[in-house]
Amino acid sequence: MQRILILGSPGTGKSTLARSLQKHLQLPLYHLDQAFFRANWVESPDQLNHFLQTTLPTSTWIMDGNYYHTLPARLQQADTVILLDFPTRLALFGVLKRYLTHRNRTRPDMAAGCEERLSFSFLWYVLRFKHEKLGSTKRMIKEHPHLAYYHFKSRGEVKKFLAQLC
């Protein structure tokens, strides 16, 4: 576990898991949202691509975030993938909890100047995530047999995994 990708719907705890792994494994942690966004939620695909070109070849990292157009390159460089595949209702709960916790502030895993917000389009993305993204994600992971693959369907499974690491 030297190059770890954490994938899954928004609200499933990717960043929380990434911070726990970073604390235990002492690997550099990168939140892809910080590389993709600039202040005020301005998207910067070029900034993300540059970040990945310079970071993927390094020997150790933990990355959380989906950004599917970059997933093939990240899977090729990773040695471990963790997929958080929780029920949609739990993902929605996580998104709402995150919003209420960080409303009008920038959360630690976001780019500076991106205050927490909630929109209908984002909630719709979370609602459609399993249907539109999960199948293709699993297929892409299976195309990389070199990966250690952890597929968690509950927070309890994640807690057991973390307990075994410690």
N, C-alpha and C positions, 0 to 999 in steps of 0.2 A: 504494500500500500504506500506508494510513493507519488503517484499521479492519479488523483481521485476526482471523478466527476460526480456531482450530485444533481439529479434531474427529478422533475415532478411538477405537478400543478402548483400554481401560486397558492400560498396558504397552507402548504403541507409541512413546512418547517425545514426547507432546504438550508436556509442560512443558519438557523439554530443548530442543525446537525453539523453543518460545516464548522461553526465555531467550537462545538464540542470536540470534533475530530482534530481541529487545529490545536486545541489545548492539550489533548492527549498525545498526538503524534508529533507536535512541534514542526509542522510543515507550513510553508507560506500559504495564506488563504487569499483567494481572489473571488470577489463577488462580481459577476459579469455585468450586473446592472450599473456598477460604478464605472465600468469601462464603456458602456453603451450610451449612458446619458450624461449630458452636461447640465448645468444649472437650469432650473425651470422646465425640466423634462424635455429638453431639446435632444432629439435623437442624433447619435453620431456613429453611424455604421463604420466609417473610416477609422475612427478612434478605436472601436472594438476590434476591427481587423488588425490594426497595427499592434494593439495589445496582445492579441493571440499569436501573431507572428513572432513577437519577442518573448512571450512567456511559455508557449507550448514546448519549445525545445529544451527548456530548463529541466533540471533533474527531478525536482520535487514541487508539488503543488496540490492544493485542493481548490476546485472551482465549483461554485454553485450558480445555476442559471440554465435556462433552456436554449434560447437563440438557435433554433433548429437549422438555420442555414450554415451555422458553424459546427454543427454536431459531428459530421463525418471526420473533419480534421481533428477535433478534440478526442473522439473515440479512438482514432488511430494512435494518438500519443499517450492516451491514458493507460493505466494498468488496472484500474478499479472503477466500476460504475455502481452507484447506488441509486436505485429508482424508487421514489416515494409514490406509491400507487394507492392512495387513500380514497375512501368514498367521497364523492363530490360534496356531500353535506359537510364533511369535516374540513375540506378545503375552503368552502365558503365561510364556515365558522372561523377558520384561521385568518382569512382575509379580513373579515369584519373585526375580529379581535385586534389584529395588527393596526387596522385603521383607527380604532378607538384608542389604542395605546399610543400611537405616534401622530395622531391628527395634528396638523399645522406644524409639524416638526419633521426634520429629515432623520430617517431611521439609520442605524449604523451601517447597514449594508447597501445604502443608496449613495449616489453621487451627491456632492455638496450642492445645496440649493434646490433639491427635489423634495419639497414638503409632501408628506403622505396625503394622498387623495384617494377618492373612490369614485368610479364612474360606472355607468351602465355598461359601456363597452367592455370594461375590465371584468365586471361580474359575468357578462355573457361569455367571455373568453374562459373563465374558470368553469362555468356551467358546461361548456362544449369541449373542455380539455380532453377528457377521457375518449370521447368520440372522435375528435379531430387529430389528436397528437399522440395518444398513448400507443396505438397499434404500430404506427410508423417508427416510434422511438424504440419499441421492443424489437422490431425487425432490424433496425440499424445496429442495435446492440448485438444481436445474434450474428451479424456479419463480421464480428470481431471476436473470434474464439479465444484470443489471447487474454481477454478481460476477465478479471474476477468480478462476478456479477451478483449483486445483492438486490433483491426485489422485495421491498417491505410493503405490506398492506395495512399496517396499523402502527400507531405510535408505540404500542407495547412491544412490537417486534424491534423497533428502532432502539428502545430502551434496553432490551435484552442484548442486542448487538453491541451497544456501547458498554454495557456492563462486562461483557466478555472481553472487550479490548482493554479494559482497565485492570 
